[in-house]
Amino acid sequence: MSMASEIDSLLHQLDLTMKQRKQYEQVKLQKIKNIKSLLEEPGLNLNQRYYINNRILDEYIPFNFDSALHYIDLNFELARQLKNVTMLNETRINLSGILASSGRYKEALDILGDVDRKHLSDKLLPHYYQDFMHVYSDLNVYNQIRENEGKYFRLYKAYSDSVMKLLDPNSEAYLAIVEKQYRDAGKYDSCLWINNKRLAMAQMGTREYSMVTFERSLSYQLQNKTEQRKRYLILSAMSDIRAAVKDNASMAALSTILYNENKIDRAYEYVKFSFEDAAYFNSRLRYMQISNILPVVTAAYQKKSDKQKAHLRNLLIIISLLSIILLLSILLIYSQVKKLAKARKELQTVNIKLQDLNIHLSDANAQLNELNNQLSESNHVKEQYIGNFFSICSDYIDKLDGFRRNVNKQIADREVAELFEKTKSKRLIEDEIREFYDNFDHTFLQIYPDFVEDFNALLNENEQIVLKKGELLNTELRIFALIRLGINDSANIAKLLRYSVNTIYNYRVKVKNRAVVPRDDFEDYVMKIGEFSRG
């Protein structure tokens, strides 16, 4: 892949990452919330509160300046209550660090001046020197008075030499100082070699990775290798967003490069994004950096936008003129067609009338055929069911008369106990229900002999209904057989089949869930079963 293609791909990834900023912020805020919840544990002593505050402070330092200051103030109060000099010094060093990172160099130096170096632990002393390094390194870069440049650089060098004696040569902090020394000396190969070691120790989505890639971009900037610089600024910006680092510089630097390449839209989006982060963090230094590019990019974006609007206005005018010409042409053509149509109209009147009559006759025949088919099916169903109805009614009259005579005889013979036992049993009802189901099944399948096969064709192959030996229909099939006969209401179906309405509803839902056709149209498909089986 060429460098240009890789840069385009990375820019696309950065755009997608920018859209996810809120999600990454929520992860950060949830992490802070979880740590804060530790402060609510009962029985915490002042020492424990101090160390929990320090954990919260670590999360806020790159995220929100004002919140970080708040927890530093809390730790100052705890350190004073505990009269703990080490805690006071640690809190002062933390405060000087965030003041320096936000461009408040004078305040940072004042705080460092309050630290008694003699009472610093081996753990705090490197951080003390590093804060001085940070302040004098930035003052050397942003200093407006030329005669102070040498002084600030010498101070930076002195403190870097001091801190390097205290650091592990393989540590990130040590390697960062060595890399800067090589970069300042113009030894870029050595600088990149050290940076590679640092990159191997960092992970995308962390503040450390963002800083290492940003510092690598500085080396490429000094070598005028713009494409490589862009690559690592993009990686740094993506890592900042994923780590919810609001105190960042990569996005603004990338915006400047894109502006110089006349990629105004992206430059504007990136500088606006960077400004929002700076506003969230409340960094004076970032505001100052962005203020150099924001008005320029915004003005260029506005100019481009105005130019596009003017172009669109011109296109709209042209389109309007063309539309008027087209409308006039259509009117002219319409007038000519109208005259021609009038001339032909008289010749075609008879043919048109004949065609209309043929169409109406054809439609009428089609409607008549459809009505005949429907009437035929309806008559067929009625004939079958009327015949069966009379037969069943006659059978039931005979049964009822036989039952009456039997009851009358038993009452006359004073066989009340036997009569009570007979009427108490449900066997008679169960036998009648079974006979009712059998009559219904036989009658229905006489009308729709292929109903079971056609119904199964509407279900998933592995969920089709398999009837037991001797069964013509089962409960599921009877429910949908009644629906095929036009009985849709679950209450009516429940009454006919002697089930609860809930049971009928559940059967209907379960069967529809097994359908291969759309669930909502299932019963419409059922109504079409056997529709064309009879002429």
Secondary structure as UniProt FT lines:
FT   HELIX           3..19
FT   HELIX           21..36
FT   HELIX           37..40
FT   TURN            42..43
FT   HELIX           46..60
FT   TURN            61..63
FT   HELIX           65..82
FT   HELIX           85..101
FT   TURN            102..103
FT   HELIX           105..113
FT   HELIX           117..119
FT   TURN            122..123
FT   HELIX           124..142
FT   HELIX           146..148
FT   HELIX           149..164
FT   TURN            165..166
FT   TURN            169..170
FT   HELIX           172..184
FT   TURN            185..186
FT   HELIX           188..201
FT   TURN            204..205
FT   HELIX           207..222
FT   TURN            223..224
FT   HELIX           226..242
FT   TURN            243..244
FT   HELIX           250..260
FT   TURN            261..262
FT   HELIX           264..281
FT   HELIX           284..412
FT   TURN            413..414
FT   HELIX           416..424
FT   HELIX           427..447
FT   TURN            449..450
FT   HELIX           451..456
FT   TURN            457..458
FT   HELIX           461..463
FT   TURN            469..470
FT   HELIX           475..484
FT   TURN            485..486
FT   HELIX           490..497
FT   HELIX           501..513
FT   HELIX           519..521
FT   HELIX           522..527
FT   TURN            528..532
//
